[in-house]
Amino acid sequence: MNKNLILIQDSIANGSEDIFVINQDEYIMRKNGNGNNPGLLLYINTYNQIKEKKSLPTVGYPLFVILKS
């Protein structure tokens, strides 16, 4: 898994970042990409259920979701 995370960082998770939510239940951020790297939207949830988000700009960004198991 660590090799995959490094590959993701090297290939698409570049550029500046915007943090939308950071609290004890959720972390939502976007890497804006640069050059040929598109960036990504990352959602980490440690709460027992997904919280609906309607206003996040997701168009054009790969979405990575990490949920508490």
CHARMM internal coordinates of N, CA and C (Angstrom, degrees):
IC EDIT
DIST 1 N 1 CA 1.4526
DIST 1 CA 1 C 1.5250
ANGL 1 N 1 CA 1 C 111.64
DIST 1 C 2 N 1.3324
ANGL 1 CA 1 C 2 N 118.26
DIHE 1 N 1 CA 1 C 2 N -39.19
DIST 2 N 2 CA 1.4596
ANGL 1 C 2 N 2 CA 120.88
DIHE 1 CA 1 C 2 N 2 CA -179.00
DIST 2 CA 2 C 1.5192
ANGL 2 N 2 CA 2 C 111.39
DIHE 1 C 2 N 2 CA 2 C -60.32
DIST 2 C 3 N 1.3476
ANGL 2 CA 2 C 3 N 117.76
DIHE 2 N 2 CA 2 C 3 N -37.52
DIST 3 N 3 CA 1.4617
ANGL 2 C 3 N 3 CA 120.51
DIHE 2 CA 2 C 3 N 3 CA 178.24
DIST 3 CA 3 C 1.5201
ANGL 3 N 3 CA 3 C 110.29
DIHE 2 C 3 N 3 CA 3 C -64.20
DIST 3 C 4 N 1.3371
ANGL 3 CA 3 C 4 N 117.27
DIHE 3 N 3 CA 3 C 4 N -37.58
DIST 4 N 4 CA 1.4574
ANGL 3 C 4 N 4 CA 120.61
DIHE 3 CA 3 C 4 N 4 CA 178.40
DIST 4 CA 4 C 1.5213
ANGL 4 N 4 CA 4 C 111.20
DIHE 3 C 4 N 4 CA 4 C -66.61
DIST 4 C 5 N 1.3353
ANGL 4 CA 4 C 5 N 117.28
DIHE 4 N 4 CA 4 C 5 N -39.51
DIST 5 N 5 CA 1.4623
ANGL 4 C 5 N 5 CA 120.28
DIHE 4 CA 4 C 5 N 5 CA 178.74
DIST 5 CA 5 C 1.5221
ANGL 5 N 5 CA 5 C 111.07
DIHE 4 C 5 N 5 CA 5 C -65.50
DIST 5 C 6 N 1.3217
ANGL 5 CA 5 C 6 N 116.66
DIHE 5 N 5 CA 5 C 6 N -38.87
DIST 6 N 6 CA 1.4639
ANGL 5 C 6 N 6 CA 120.11
DIHE 5 CA 5 C 6 N 6 CA 177.34
DIST 6 CA 6 C 1.5219
ANGL 6 N 6 CA 6 C 110.06
DIHE 5 C 6 N 6 CA 6 C -65.82
DIST 6 C 7 N 1.3428
ANGL 6 CA 6 C 7 N 117.02
DIHE 6 N 6 CA 6 C 7 N -41.28
DIST 7 N 7 CA 1.4646
ANGL 6 C 7 N 7 CA 120.61
DIHE 6 CA 6 C 7 N 7 CA 177.24
DIST 7 CA 7 C 1.5204
ANGL 7 N 7 CA 7 C 111.23
DIHE 6 C 7 N 7 CA 7 C -61.38
DIST 7 C 8 N 1.3287
ANGL 7 CA 7 C 8 N 117.63
DIHE 7 N 7 CA 7 C 8 N -42.50
DIST 8 N 8 CA 1.4658
ANGL 7 C 8 N 8 CA 121.44
DIHE 7 CA 7 C 8 N 8 CA 177.71
DIST 8 CA 8 C 1.5219
ANGL 8 N 8 CA 8 C 110.14
DIHE 7 C 8 N 8 CA 8 C -61.40
DIST 8 C 9 N 1.3197
ANGL 8 CA 8 C 9 N 116.71
DIHE 8 N 8 CA 8 C 9 N -46.00
DIST 9 N 9 CA 1.4641
ANGL 8 C 9 N 9 CA 119.66
DIHE 8 CA 8 C 9 N 9 CA -179.26
DIST 9 CA 9 C 1.5212
ANGL 9 N 9 CA 9 C 110.96
DIHE 8 C 9 N 9 CA 9 C -63.49
DIST 9 C 10 N 1.3259
ANGL 9 CA 9 C 10 N 117.39
DIHE 9 N 9 CA 9 C 10 N -42.04
DIST 10 N 10 CA 1.4542
ANGL 9 C 10 N 10 CA 120.19
DIHE 9 CA 9 C 10 N 10 CA -177.76
DIST 10 CA 10 C 1.5232
ANGL 10 N 10 CA 10 C 113.04
DIHE 9 C 10 N 10 CA 10 C -72.65
DIST 10 C 11 N 1.3344
ANGL 10 CA 10 C 11 N 117.39
DIHE 10 N 10 CA 10 C 11 N -27.90
DIST 11 N 11 CA 1.4617
ANGL 10 C 11 N 11 CA 118.77
DIHE 10 CA 10 C 11 N 11 CA -172.98
DIST 11 CA 11 C 1.5287
ANGL 11 N 11 CA 11 C 114.53
DIHE 10 C 11 N 11 CA 11 C -101.41
DIST 11 C 12 N 1.3364
ANGL 11 CA 11 C 12 N 119.91
DIHE 11 N 11 CA 11 C 12 N -34.42
DIST 12 N 12 CA 1.4678
ANGL 11 C 12 N 12 CA 118.45
DIHE 11 CA 11 C 12 N 12 CA -177.08
DIST 12 CA 12 C 1.5230
ANGL 12 N 12 CA 12 C 114.72
DIHE 11 C 12 N 12 CA 12 C -132.81
DIST 12 C 13 N 1.3149
ANGL 12 CA 12 C 13 N 119.20
DIHE 12 N 12 CA 12 C 13 N -19.86
DIST 13 N 13 CA 1.4712
ANGL 12 C 13 N 13 CA 120.75
DIHE 12 CA 12 C 13 N 13 CA -174.91
DIST 13 CA 13 C 1.5200
ANGL 13 N 13 CA 13 C 110.67
DIHE 12 C 13 N 13 CA 13 C -92.97
DIST 13 C 14 N 1.3138
ANGL 13 CA 13 C 14 N 115.94
DIHE 13 N 13 CA 13 C 14 N 59.98
DIST 14 N 14 CA 1.4587
ANGL 13 C 14 N 14 CA 121.45
DIHE 13 CA 13 C 14 N 14 CA -179.47
DIST 14 CA 14 C 1.5176
ANGL 14 N 14 CA 14 C 110.14
DIHE 13 C 14 N 14 CA 14 C -114.71
DIST 14 C 15 N 1.3049
ANGL 14 CA 14 C 15 N 115.83
DIHE 14 N 14 CA 14 C 15 N 173.05
DIST 15 N 15 CA 1.4596
ANGL 14 C 15 N 15 CA 121.26
DIHE 14 CA 14 C 15 N 15 CA 175.08
DIST 15 CA 15 C 1.5154
ANGL 15 N 15 CA 15 C 113.03
DIHE 14 C 15 N 15 CA 15 C 89.69
DIST 15 C 16 N 1.3160
ANGL 15 CA 15 C 16 N 114.17
DIHE 15 N 15 CA 15 C 16 N -174.19
DIST 16 N 16 CA 1.4576
ANGL 15 C 16 N 16 CA 119.79
DIHE 15 CA 15 C 16 N 16 CA -179.96
DIST 16 CA 16 C 1.5207
ANGL 16 N 16 CA 16 C 109.84
DIHE 15 C 16 N 16 CA 16 C -69.71
DIST 16 C 17 N 1.3218
ANGL 16 CA 16 C 17 N 116.39
DIHE 16 N 16 CA 16 C 17 N 166.52
DIST 17 N 17 CA 1.4660
ANGL 16 C 17 N 17 CA 119.13
DIHE 16 CA 16 C 17 N 17 CA -179.86
DIST 17 CA 17 C 1.5165
ANGL 17 N 17 CA 17 C 110.89
DIHE 16 C 17 N 17 CA 17 C -129.25
DIST 17 C 18 N 1.3230
ANGL 17 CA 17 C 18 N 113.71
DIHE 17 N 17 CA 17 C 18 N 149.52
DIST 18 N 18 CA 1.4558
ANGL 17 C 18 N 18 CA 122.45
DIHE 17 CA 17 C 18 N 18 CA 173.96
DIST 18 CA 18 C 1.5190
ANGL 18 N 18 CA 18 C 107.14
DIHE 17 C 18 N 18 CA 18 C -121.31
DIST 18 C 19 N 1.3365
ANGL 18 CA 18 C 19 N 117.23
DIHE 18 N 18 CA 18 C 19 N 128.72
DIST 19 N 19 CA 1.4623
ANGL 18 C 19 N 19 CA 121.58
DIHE 18 CA 18 C 19 N 19 CA 177.09
DIST 19 CA 19 C 1.5143
ANGL 19 N 19 CA 19 C 107.26
DIHE 18 C 19 N 19 CA 19 C -103.54
DIST 19 C 20 N 1.3512
ANGL 19 CA 19 C 20 N 115.97
DIHE 19 N 19 CA 19 C 20 N 122.66
DIST 20 N 20 CA 1.4577
ANGL 19 C 20 N 20 CA 121.48
DIHE 19 CA 19 C 20 N 20 CA -176.82
DIST 20 CA 20 C 1.5248
ANGL 20 N 20 CA 20 C 112.10
DIHE 19 C 20 N 20 CA 20 C -96.45
DIST 20 C 21 N 1.3325
ANGL 20 CA 20 C 21 N 117.93
DIHE 20 N 20 CA 20 C 21 N -42.20
DIST 21 N 21 CA 1.4620
ANGL 20 C 21 N 21 CA 122.22
DIHE 20 CA 20 C 21 N 21 CA -178.59
DIST 21 CA 21 C 1.5184
ANGL 21 N 21 CA 21 C 107.98
DIHE 20 C 21 N 21 CA 21 C -140.77
DIST 21 C 22 N 1.3234
ANGL 21 CA 21 C 22 N 116.10
DIHE 21 N 21 CA 21 C 22 N 132.64
DIST 22 N 22 CA 1.4613
ANGL 21 C 22 N 22 CA 120.66
DIHE 21 CA 21 C 22 N 22 CA 172.17
DIST 22 CA 22 C 1.5263
ANGL 22 N 22 CA 22 C 106.85
DIHE 21 C 22 N 22 CA 22 C -145.09
DIST 22 C 23 N 1.3255
ANGL 22 CA 22 C 23 N 115.49
DIHE 22 N 22 CA 22 C 23 N 111.94
DIST 23 N 23 CA 1.4560
ANGL 22 C 23 N 23 CA 121.75
DIHE 22 CA 22 C 23 N 23 CA 177.00
DIST 23 CA 23 C 1.5246
ANGL 23 N 23 CA 23 C 108.44
DIHE 22 C 23 N 23 CA 23 C -153.15
DIST 23 C 24 N 1.3114
ANGL 23 CA 23 C 24 N 118.44
DIHE 23 N 23 CA 23 C 24 N -173.44
DIST 24 N 24 CA 1.4615
ANGL 23 C 24 N 24 CA 119.86
DIHE 23 CA 23 C 24 N 24 CA -174.03
DIST 24 CA 24 C 1.5281
ANGL 24 N 24 CA 24 C 112.71
DIHE 23 C 24 N 24 CA 24 C -69.90
DIST 24 C 25 N 1.3376
ANGL 24 CA 24 C 25 N 118.96
DIHE 24 N 24 CA 24 C 25 N -17.50
DIST 25 N 25 CA 1.4654
ANGL 24 C 25 N 25 CA 122.16
DIHE 24 CA 24 C 25 N 25 CA -178.81
DIST 25 CA 25 C 1.5211
ANGL 25 N 25 CA 25 C 113.99
DIHE 24 C 25 N 25 CA 25 C -102.58
DIST 25 C 26 N 1.3151
ANGL 25 CA 25 C 26 N 117.89
DIHE 25 N 25 CA 25 C 26 N -29.04
DIST 26 N 26 CA 1.4582
ANGL 25 C 26 N 26 CA 120.59
DIHE 25 CA 25 C 26 N 26 CA -172.35
DIST 26 CA 26 C 1.5237
ANGL 26 N 26 CA 26 C 112.31
DIHE 25 C 26 N 26 CA 26 C -141.92
DIST 26 C 27 N 1.3304
ANGL 26 CA 26 C 27 N 114.11
DIHE 26 N 26 CA 26 C 27 N 152.14
DIST 27 N 27 CA 1.4605
ANGL 26 C 27 N 27 CA 122.51
DIHE 26 CA 26 C 27 N 27 CA 171.18
DIST 27 CA 27 C 1.5199
ANGL 27 N 27 CA 27 C 106.40
DIHE 26 C 27 N 27 CA 27 C -138.13
DIST 27 C 28 N 1.3285
ANGL 27 CA 27 C 28 N 116.94
DIHE 27 N 27 CA 27 C 28 N 118.18
DIST 28 N 28 CA 1.4577
ANGL 27 C 28 N 28 CA 121.32
DIHE 27 CA 27 C 28 N 28 CA -179.53
DIST 28 CA 28 C 1.5206
ANGL 28 N 28 CA 28 C 107.86
DIHE 27 C 28 N 28 CA 28 C -127.85
DIST 28 C 29 N 1.3324
ANGL 28 CA 28 C 29 N 115.62
DIHE 28 N 28 CA 28 C 29 N 122.57
DIST 29 N 29 CA 1.4554
ANGL 28 C 29 N 29 CA 120.33
DIHE 28 CA 28 C 29 N 29 CA -179.34
DIST 29 CA 29 C 1.5153
ANGL 29 N 29 CA 29 C 110.12
DIHE 28 C 29 N 29 CA 29 C -144.37
DIST 29 C 30 N 1.3253
ANGL 29 CA 29 C 30 N 114.88
DIHE 29 N 29 CA 29 C 30 N 162.37
DIST 30 N 30 CA 1.4560
ANGL 29 C 30 N 30 CA 121.50
DIHE 29 CA 29 C 30 N 30 CA 177.66
DIST 30 CA 30 C 1.5155
ANGL 30 N 30 CA 30 C 109.28
DIHE 29 C 30 N 30 CA 30 C -129.81
DIST 30 C 31 N 1.3316
ANGL 30 CA 30 C 31 N 116.89
DIHE 30 N 30 CA 30 C 31 N 132.11
DIST 31 N 31 CA 1.4567
ANGL 30 C 31 N 31 CA 122.77
DIHE 30 CA 30 C 31 N 31 CA 168.02
DIST 31 CA 31 C 1.5178
ANGL 31 N 31 CA 31 C 105.32
DIHE 30 C 31 N 31 CA 31 C -96.50
DIST 31 C 32 N 1.3189
ANGL 31 CA 31 C 32 N 117.92
DIHE 31 N 31 CA 31 C 32 N 125.31
DIST 32 N 32 CA 1.4545
ANGL 31 C 32 N 32 CA 122.06
DIHE 31 CA 31 C 32 N 32 CA -169.69
DIST 32 CA 32 C 1.5229
ANGL 32 N 32 CA 32 C 115.17
DIHE 31 C 32 N 32 CA 32 C -81.33
DIST 32 C 33 N 1.3268
ANGL 32 CA 32 C 33 N 117.42
DIHE 32 N 32 CA 32 C 33 N -7.52
DIST 33 N 33 CA 1.4612
ANGL 32 C 33 N 33 CA 119.83
DIHE 32 CA 32 C 33 N 33 CA 178.64
DIST 33 CA 33 C 1.5156
ANGL 33 N 33 CA 33 C 111.87
DIHE 32 C 33 N 33 CA 33 C 75.31
DIST 33 C 34 N 1.3336
ANGL 33 CA 33 C 34 N 115.30
DIHE 33 N 33 CA 33 C 34 N 172.35
DIST 34 N 34 CA 1.4603
ANGL 33 C 34 N 34 CA 121.92
DIHE 33 CA 33 C 34 N 34 CA 174.24
DIST 34 CA 34 C 1.5275
ANGL 34 N 34 CA 34 C 108.31
DIHE 33 C 34 N 34 CA 34 C -164.88
DIST 34 C 35 N 1.2997
ANGL 34 CA 34 C 35 N 117.58
DIHE 34 N 34 CA 34 C 35 N 151.12
DIST 35 N 35 CA 1.4575
ANGL 34 C 35 N 35 CA 121.08
DIHE 34 CA 34 C 35 N 35 CA -179.65
DIST 35 CA 35 C 1.5187
ANGL 35 N 35 CA 35 C 111.59
DIHE 34 C 35 N 35 CA 35 C 56.68
DIST 35 C 36 N 1.3233
ANGL 35 CA 35 C 36 N 116.75
DIHE 35 N 35 CA 35 C 36 N -123.70
DIST 36 N 36 CA 1.4609
ANGL 35 C 36 N 36 CA 121.93
DIHE 35 CA 35 C 36 N 36 CA 179.67
DIST 36 CA 36 C 1.5214
ANGL 36 N 36 CA 36 C 113.29
DIHE 35 C 36 N 36 CA 36 C -86.96
DIST 36 C 37 N 1.3225
ANGL 36 CA 36 C 37 N 117.98
DIHE 36 N 36 CA 36 C 37 N -1.38
DIST 37 N 37 CA 1.4673
ANGL 36 C 37 N 37 CA 121.70
DIHE 36 CA 36 C 37 N 37 CA -178.77
DIST 37 CA 37 C 1.5248
ANGL 37 N 37 CA 37 C 109.23
DIHE 36 C 37 N 37 CA 37 C -93.58
DIST 37 C 38 N 1.3491
ANGL 37 CA 37 C 38 N 117.07
DIHE 37 N 37 CA 37 C 38 N 123.34
DIST 38 N 38 CA 1.4611
ANGL 37 C 38 N 38 CA 120.03
DIHE 37 CA 37 C 38 N 38 CA -172.44
DIST 38 CA 38 C 1.5211
ANGL 38 N 38 CA 38 C 115.67
DIHE 37 C 38 N 38 CA 38 C -77.07
DIST 38 C 39 N 1.3284
ANGL 38 CA 38 C 39 N 118.81
DIHE 38 N 38 CA 38 C 39 N -15.14
DIST 39 N 39 CA 1.4539
ANGL 38 C 39 N 39 CA 120.03
DIHE 38 CA 38 C 39 N 39 CA -172.73
DIST 39 CA 39 C 1.5211
ANGL 39 N 39 CA 39 C 109.93
DIHE 38 C 39 N 39 CA 39 C 84.20
DIST 39 C 40 N 1.3366
ANGL 39 CA 39 C 40 N 116.97
DIHE 39 N 39 CA 39 C 40 N -176.15
DIST 40 N 40 CA 1.4590
ANGL 39 C 40 N 40 CA 120.30
DIHE 39 CA 39 C 40 N 40 CA 179.62
DIST 40 CA 40 C 1.5085
ANGL 40 N 40 CA 40 C 110.43
DIHE 39 C 40 N 40 CA 40 C -159.86
DIST 40 C 41 N 1.3236
ANGL 40 CA 40 C 41 N 114.87
DIHE 40 N 40 CA 40 C 41 N 163.28
DIST 41 N 41 CA 1.4570
ANGL 40 C 41 N 41 CA 122.63
DIHE 40 CA 40 C 41 N 41 CA 173.92
DIST 41 CA 41 C 1.5202
ANGL 41 N 41 CA 41 C 106.58
DIHE 40 C 41 N 41 CA 41 C -113.43
DIST 41 C 42 N 1.3271
ANGL 41 CA 41 C 42 N 117.84
DIHE 41 N 41 CA 41 C 42 N 127.07
DIST 42 N 42 CA 1.4593
ANGL 41 C 42 N 42 CA 122.85
DIHE 41 CA 41 C 42 N 42 CA -177.36
DIST 42 CA 42 C 1.5182
ANGL 42 N 42 CA 42 C 109.73
DIHE 41 C 42 N 42 CA 42 C -115.98
DIST 42 C 43 N 1.3290
ANGL 42 CA 42 C 43 N 115.88
DIHE 42 N 42 CA 42 C 43 N 129.86
DIST 43 N 43 CA 1.4629
ANGL 42 C 43 N 43 CA 122.16
DIHE 42 CA 42 C 43 N 43 CA 177.33
DIST 43 CA 43 C 1.5147
ANGL 43 N 43 CA 43 C 108.03
DIHE 42 C 43 N 43 CA 43 C -125.51
DIST 43 C 44 N 1.3340
ANGL 43 CA 43 C 44 N 117.67
DIHE 43 N 43 CA 43 C 44 N 116.23
DIST 44 N 44 CA 1.4617
ANGL 43 C 44 N 44 CA 123.06
DIHE 43 CA 43 C 44 N 44 CA 176.13
DIST 44 CA 44 C 1.5207
ANGL 44 N 44 CA 44 C 107.48
DIHE 43 C 44 N 44 CA 44 C -113.51
DIST 44 C 45 N 1.3339
ANGL 44 CA 44 C 45 N 115.81
DIHE 44 N 44 CA 44 C 45 N 125.91
DIST 45 N 45 CA 1.4599
ANGL 44 C 45 N 45 CA 121.72
DIHE 44 CA 44 C 45 N 45 CA -176.58
DIST 45 CA 45 C 1.5175
ANGL 45 N 45 CA 45 C 108.92
DIHE 44 C 45 N 45 CA 45 C -123.51
DIST 45 C 46 N 1.3318
ANGL 45 CA 45 C 46 N 117.41
DIHE 45 N 45 CA 45 C 46 N 121.23
DIST 46 N 46 CA 1.4608
ANGL 45 C 46 N 46 CA 121.48
DIHE 45 CA 45 C 46 N 46 CA 175.46
DIST 46 CA 46 C 1.5210
ANGL 46 N 46 CA 46 C 111.33
DIHE 45 C 46 N 46 CA 46 C -108.04
DIST 46 C 47 N 1.3250
ANGL 46 CA 46 C 47 N 116.73
DIHE 46 N 46 CA 46 C 47 N 4.92
DIST 47 N 47 CA 1.4580
ANGL 46 C 47 N 47 CA 123.20
DIHE 46 CA 46 C 47 N 47 CA 177.51
DIST 47 CA 47 C 1.5228
ANGL 47 N 47 CA 47 C 108.50
DIHE 46 C 47 N 47 CA 47 C -83.24
DIST 47 C 48 N 1.3125
ANGL 47 CA 47 C 48 N 118.77
DIHE 47 N 47 CA 47 C 48 N 166.45
DIST 48 N 48 CA 1.4612
ANGL 47 C 48 N 48 CA 121.64
DIHE 47 CA 47 C 48 N 48 CA -176.43
DIST 48 CA 48 C 1.5189
ANGL 48 N 48 CA 48 C 114.29
DIHE 47 C 48 N 48 CA 48 C -77.56
DIST 48 C 49 N 1.3168
ANGL 48 CA 48 C 49 N 118.28
DIHE 48 N 48 CA 48 C 49 N -9.70
DIST 49 N 49 CA 1.4639
ANGL 48 C 49 N 49 CA 120.12
DIHE 48 CA 48 C 49 N 49 CA 178.09
DIST 49 CA 49 C 1.5240
ANGL 49 N 49 CA 49 C 109.52
DIHE 48 C 49 N 49 CA 49 C -147.88
DIST 49 C 50 N 1.3344
ANGL 49 CA 49 C 50 N 115.99
DIHE 49 N 49 CA 49 C 50 N 159.34
DIST 50 N 50 CA 1.4549
ANGL 49 C 50 N 50 CA 121.17
DIHE 49 CA 49 C 50 N 50 CA -179.91
DIST 50 CA 50 C 1.5253
ANGL 50 N 50 CA 50 C 109.13
DIHE 49 C 50 N 50 CA 50 C -76.66
DIST 50 C 51 N 1.3118
ANGL 50 CA 50 C 51 N 115.64
DIHE 50 N 50 CA 50 C 51 N 134.93
DIST 51 N 51 CA 1.4558
ANGL 50 C 51 N 51 CA 121.63
DIHE 50 CA 50 C 51 N 51 CA 176.16
DIST 51 CA 51 C 1.5273
ANGL 51 N 51 CA 51 C 108.03
DIHE 50 C 51 N 51 CA 51 C -96.91
DIST 51 C 52 N 1.3187
ANGL 51 CA 51 C 52 N 116.79
DIHE 51 N 51 CA 51 C 52 N 129.71
DIST 52 N 52 CA 1.4586
ANGL 51 C 52 N 52 CA 121.06
DIHE 51 CA 51 C 52 N 52 CA -176.70
DIST 52 CA 52 C 1.5230
ANGL 52 N 52 CA 52 C 110.90
DIHE 51 C 52 N 52 CA 52 C -69.32
DIST 52 C 53 N 1.3187
ANGL 52 CA 52 C 53 N 115.25
DIHE 52 N 52 CA 52 C 53 N 133.20
DIST 53 N 53 CA 1.4626
ANGL 52 C 53 N 53 CA 122.15
DIHE 52 CA 52 C 53 N 53 CA 177.05
DIST 53 CA 53 C 1.5205
ANGL 53 N 53 CA 53 C 108.06
DIHE 52 C 53 N 53 CA 53 C -123.42
DIST 53 C 54 N 1.3097
ANGL 53 CA 53 C 54 N 117.76
DIHE 53 N 53 CA 53 C 54 N 123.27
DIST 54 N 54 CA 1.4601
ANGL 53 C 54 N 54 CA 120.52
DIHE 53 CA 53 C 54 N 54 CA -177.16
DIST 54 CA 54 C 1.5207
ANGL 54 N 54 CA 54 C 113.25
DIHE 53 C 54 N 54 CA 54 C -106.40
DIST 54 C 55 N 1.3111
ANGL 54 CA 54 C 55 N 119.26
DIHE 54 N 54 CA 54 C 55 N -17.41
DIST 55 N 55 CA 1.4586
ANGL 54 C 55 N 55 CA 120.07
DIHE 54 CA 54 C 55 N 55 CA -169.52
DIST 55 CA 55 C 1.5259
ANGL 55 N 55 CA 55 C 114.26
DIHE 54 C 55 N 55 CA 55 C -109.60
DIST 55 C 56 N 1.3254
ANGL 55 CA 55 C 56 N 118.92
DIHE 55 N 55 CA 55 C 56 N 14.00
DIST 56 N 56 CA 1.4531
ANGL 55 C 56 N 56 CA 119.51
DIHE 55 CA 55 C 56 N 56 CA -179.83
DIST 56 CA 56 C 1.5254
ANGL 56 N 56 CA 56 C 110.69
DIHE 55 C 56 N 56 CA 56 C -84.22
DIST 56 C 57 N 1.3410
ANGL 56 CA 56 C 57 N 117.62
DIHE 56 N 56 CA 56 C 57 N 134.58
DIST 57 N 57 CA 1.4627
ANGL 56 C 57 N 57 CA 121.05
DIHE 56 CA 56 C 57 N 57 CA 179.79
DIST 57 CA 57 C 1.5334
ANGL 57 N 57 CA 57 C 110.69
DIHE 56 C 57 N 57 CA 57 C -79.19
DIST 57 C 58 N 1.3318
ANGL 57 CA 57 C 58 N 117.37
DIHE 57 N 57 CA 57 C 58 N 97.25
DIST 58 N 58 CA 1.4616
ANGL 57 C 58 N 58 CA 121.38
DIHE 57 CA 57 C 58 N 58 CA -174.77
DIST 58 CA 58 C 1.5204
ANGL 58 N 58 CA 58 C 113.82
DIHE 57 C 58 N 58 CA 58 C -104.46
DIST 58 C 59 N 1.3028
ANGL 58 CA 58 C 59 N 118.62
DIHE 58 N 58 CA 58 C 59 N -10.93
DIST 59 N 59 CA 1.4667
ANGL 58 C 59 N 59 CA 121.02
DIHE 58 CA 58 C 59 N 59 CA -175.22
DIST 59 CA 59 C 1.5215
ANGL 59 N 59 CA 59 C 109.86
DIHE 58 C 59 N 59 CA 59 C -62.62
DIST 59 C 60 N 1.3351
ANGL 59 CA 59 C 60 N 116.12
DIHE 59 N 59 CA 59 C 60 N 127.21
DIST 60 N 60 CA 1.4528
ANGL 59 C 60 N 60 CA 121.50
DIHE 59 CA 59 C 60 N 60 CA 176.55
DIST 60 CA 60 C 1.5151
ANGL 60 N 60 CA 60 C 115.20
DIHE 59 C 60 N 60 CA 60 C 86.70
DIST 60 C 61 N 1.3280
ANGL 60 CA 60 C 61 N 117.91
DIHE 60 N 60 CA 60 C 61 N -1.77
DIST 61 N 61 CA 1.4560
ANGL 60 C 61 N 61 CA 120.84
DIHE 60 CA 60 C 61 N 61 CA -179.25
DIST 61 CA 61 C 1.5215
ANGL 61 N 61 CA 61 C 110.14
DIHE 60 C 61 N 61 CA 61 C -114.24
DIST 61 C 62 N 1.3405
ANGL 61 CA 61 C 62 N 117.67
DIHE 61 N 61 CA 61 C 62 N 132.80
DIST 62 N 62 CA 1.4747
ANGL 61 C 62 N 62 CA 118.42
DIHE 61 CA 61 C 62 N 62 CA 169.58
DIST 62 CA 62 C 1.5305
ANGL 62 N 62 CA 62 C 108.53
DIHE 61 C 62 N 62 CA 62 C -62.07
DIST 62 C 63 N 1.3163
ANGL 62 CA 62 C 63 N 117.01
DIHE 62 N 62 CA 62 C 63 N 143.55
DIST 63 N 63 CA 1.4598
ANGL 62 C 63 N 63 CA 121.83
DIHE 62 CA 62 C 63 N 63 CA -178.43
DIST 63 CA 63 C 1.5185
ANGL 63 N 63 CA 63 C 109.74
DIHE 62 C 63 N 63 CA 63 C -110.34
DIST 63 C 64 N 1.3147
ANGL 63 CA 63 C 64 N 117.56
DIHE 63 N 63 CA 63 C 64 N 127.00
DIST 64 N 64 CA 1.4481
ANGL 63 C 64 N 64 CA 123.43
DIHE 63 CA 63 C 64 N 64 CA 175.58
DIST 64 CA 64 C 1.5176
ANGL 64 N 64 CA 64 C 107.89
DIHE 63 C 64 N 64 CA 64 C -113.93
DIST 64 C 65 N 1.3156
ANGL 64 CA 64 C 65 N 116.85
DIHE 64 N 64 CA 64 C 65 N 124.51
DIST 65 N 65 CA 1.4652
ANGL 64 C 65 N 65 CA 122.13
DIHE 64 CA 64 C 65 N 65 CA -178.39
DIST 65 CA 65 C 1.5129
ANGL 65 N 65 CA 65 C 108.62
DIHE 64 C 65 N 65 CA 65 C -118.05
DIST 65 C 66 N 1.3078
ANGL 65 CA 65 C 66 N 116.90
DIHE 65 N 65 CA 65 C 66 N 128.85
DIST 66 N 66 CA 1.4571
ANGL 65 C 66 N 66 CA 122.93
DIHE 65 CA 65 C 66 N 66 CA 176.32
DIST 66 CA 66 C 1.5196
ANGL 66 N 66 CA 66 C 106.89
DIHE 65 C 66 N 66 CA 66 C -121.01
DIST 66 C 67 N 1.3296
ANGL 66 CA 66 C 67 N 116.29
DIHE 66 N 66 CA 66 C 67 N 118.39
DIST 67 N 67 CA 1.4569
ANGL 66 C 67 N 67 CA 121.33
DIHE 66 CA 66 C 67 N 67 CA -178.19
DIST 67 CA 67 C 1.5136
ANGL 67 N 67 CA 67 C 110.63
DIHE 66 C 67 N 67 CA 67 C -112.44
DIST 67 C 68 N 1.3134
ANGL 67 CA 67 C 68 N 115.55
DIHE 67 N 67 CA 67 C 68 N 149.28
DIST 68 N 68 CA 1.4544
ANGL 67 C 68 N 68 CA 121.07
DIHE 67 CA 67 C 68 N 68 CA 174.75
DIST 68 CA 68 C 1.5366
ANGL 68 N 68 CA 68 C 108.41
DIHE 67 C 68 N 68 CA 68 C -65.43
DIST 68 C 69 N 1.3197
ANGL 68 CA 68 C 69 N 116.20
DIHE 68 N 68 CA 68 C 69 N 134.68
DIST 69 N 69 CA 1.4717
ANGL 68 C 69 N 69 CA 118.62
DIHE 68 CA 68 C 69 N 69 CA 179.98
DIST 69 CA 69 C 1.5079
ANGL 69 N 69 CA 69 C 111.69
DIHE 68 C 69 N 69 CA 69 C -101.35
END
COOR INIT
IC SEED 1 N 1 CA 1 C
IC BUILD
